[in-house]
């Protein structure tokens, strides 16, 4: 089983709410389908409820929740 991956889809905040995210996702989903992927995987950060709602409306289901930490280091 080969998964298509959609990652780092973003819409500038001043253009959100105009359907650009939905159209971009539909384009990406169709590309994955054209390439013959069995399923499509994407990620969304927990606090981004707008994106989560959009993905759910496009038929995605939450299958796993992962937690990760990022460490920022000072540049010296």
Secondary structure, 3 states (H helix, E strand, C coil): CCEEEECCCCCCHHHCCCCHHHHHHHHHHHHHHHCCCCEEEECCCCCCHHHHHHHHHCCCCCCCCCCCCCCCCCCC
